[in-house]
Amino acid sequence: MKTETTTSFETKFEEEVYEGLTASPKFLSSKYFYDKIGDKLFQDIMALPEYYLTNCELEVISNHTAAIAEIFKGRDGFDLIELGAGDGKKTKVLLKYLDEHQYNFNFLPIDISQNVLDQLKSSLREELPNVNVYPQQGTYFEVLERLSEYNERKKVIMVLGSNIGNLLHPQAIHFLKDIQRSMVEGDLLFMGFDQKKNPQTILDAYNDKTGVTAAFNKNILTRINNELDADFNLDDFLHWEVYDPETGTAKSFLVSKKTQKVSIKKLELEVNFQEWETIHTEISQKYNDEIVNWLAEESGLKIDGQFTDSKNYYKNYIFTKS
Ligand SMILES: C[S@@+](CC[C@H](N)C(=O)[O-])C[C@H]1O[C@@H](n2cnc3c(N)ncnc32)[C@H](O)[C@@H]1O
């Protein structure tokens, strides 16, 4: 059996799967949902009526495009760096406006999924051929280390889709601090935060009736099967969502329906599950102004402006260094 102290893992994925499935309680990181299948499932989620986040943020960006573009504009142009860009559905509204109004900018989408970056680059070549696109594959933290080198002109860092909500507050502060350190005076952070609202609305968004979210959650097991030669039977696990309206934390789990043993050959690991044992896979944190303000203060940032949708479900904030 591999052990963390004696074995060097070939990839971060191997290491984190090992760590999460030998822990108690078990966990896996939601960043591993995204491969070719996961990217497609997430695009399907964005089209679900229950998943209000996409339409709310689309409304914010569509209704305030000109104002956002003016805030982004720099004296010598700007570099627009998007962390966790995905398929760029909402970003394209902004890019189209910036292109049509001849703003001087480069677009640098960053994502852990090479597949989604390839799709984004080729769709932008078709739809907005004049926009300069420089994708970079990597995790937020890896790429942020390199970002401080981008200092020749104004930097606008953008994080949409409430991606920050996948991080618990201490990790979110770490993330925001890294962003803050990569910024110089005049740079901006434009970030979307899903807001606290009727708990049922939130629960439904992560527990759709058609089962797309369940398939998305289980895709992490499919990846372990395919990439680490494992034998998870997806039907033996249940997608389970909870939302705590006090903390604003939604949590996704995979729950083992029976006592079972799963073999992960590439890790030389046998994982035992008791009946109803859980694997925690994702958090989707919800916010209000007070929490966002606190996160900003803890990270050396300040809120310089905000935009919201007509239902006040979702907010995009502008941050600068404090
Ligand atoms: C919830 S989707 C949102 C996509 C896009 N921002 C939007 O609003 O439509 C999260 C995206 O971030 C990427 N991602 C998740 N965790 C990441 C990480 N730790 N580092 C880099 N990218 C990550 C995923 O591959 C995915 O494309």
The ligand as an SDF file (V2000), in Angstrom:
LIG
                    3D

 27 29  0  0  0  0  0  0  0  0999 V2000
  -18.2130   26.8980  -11.3490 C   0  0  0  0  0  0  0  0  0  0  0  0
  -17.2520   26.9290  -12.8220 S   0  0  0  0  0  0  0  0  0  0  0  0
  -17.4930   28.6340  -13.2980 C   0  0  0  0  0  0  0  0  0  0  0  0
  -16.9660   28.9770  -14.6480 C   0  0  0  0  0  0  0  0  0  0  0  0
  -17.0630   30.4640  -15.0240 C   0  0  0  0  0  0  0  0  0  0  0  0
  -16.2830   31.2990  -14.1030 N   0  0  0  0  0  0  0  0  0  0  0  0
  -18.4920   30.9030  -15.0270 C   0  0  0  0  0  0  0  0  0  0  0  0
  -18.8520   31.7270  -14.1910 O   0  0  0  0  0  0  0  0  0  0  0  0
  -19.2520   30.4390  -15.8650 O   0  0  0  0  0  0  0  0  0  0  0  0
  -15.6440   26.8920  -12.1460 C   0  0  0  0  0  0  0  0  0  0  0  0
  -14.4960   26.9460  -13.1880 C   0  0  0  0  0  0  0  0  0  0  0  0
  -13.2830   27.1090  -12.4750 O   0  0  0  0  0  0  0  0  0  0  0  0
  -12.3680   26.0630  -12.8050 C   0  0  0  0  0  0  0  0  0  0  0  0
  -11.7010   25.7310  -11.5410 N   0  0  0  0  0  0  0  0  0  0  0  0
  -12.2460   25.1370  -10.4420 C   0  0  0  0  0  0  0  0  0  0  0  0
  -11.3460   25.0510   -9.4530 N   0  0  0  0  0  0  0  0  0  0  0  0
  -10.2000   25.6120   -9.9460 C   0  0  0  0  0  0  0  0  0  0  0  0
   -8.9030   25.8400   -9.3950 C   0  0  0  0  0  0  0  0  0  0  0  0
   -8.6190   25.4790   -8.1440 N   0  0  0  0  0  0  0  0  0  0  0  0
   -7.9780   26.4470  -10.1730 N   0  0  0  0  0  0  0  0  0  0  0  0
   -8.2720   26.8350  -11.4570 C   0  0  0  0  0  0  0  0  0  0  0  0
   -9.4790   26.6420  -12.0280 N   0  0  0  0  0  0  0  0  0  0  0  0
  -10.4250   26.0500  -11.2820 C   0  0  0  0  0  0  0  0  0  0  0  0
  -13.1920   24.9440  -13.3670 C   0  0  0  0  0  0  0  0  0  0  0  0
  -12.4650   24.1470  -14.2960 O   0  0  0  0  0  0  0  0  0  0  0  0
  -14.3630   25.6890  -14.0120 C   0  0  0  0  0  0  0  0  0  0  0  0
  -14.1150   25.9990  -15.3610 O   0  0  0  0  0  0  0  0  0  0  0  0
  1  2  1  0
  2  3  1  0
  2 10  1  0
  3  4  1  0
  4  5  1  0
  5  6  1  0
  5  7  1  0
  7  8  2  0
  7  9  1  0
 10 11  1  0
 11 12  1  0
 11 26  1  0
 12 13  1  0
 13 14  1  0
 13 24  1  0
 14 15  1  0
 14 23  1  0
 15 16  2  0
 16 17  1  0
 17 18  1  0
 17 23  2  0
 18 19  1  0
 18 20  2  0
 20 21  1  0
 21 22  2  0
 22 23  1  0
 24 25  1  0
 24 26  1  0
 26 27  1  0
M  CHG  2   2   1   9  -1
M  END
$$$$
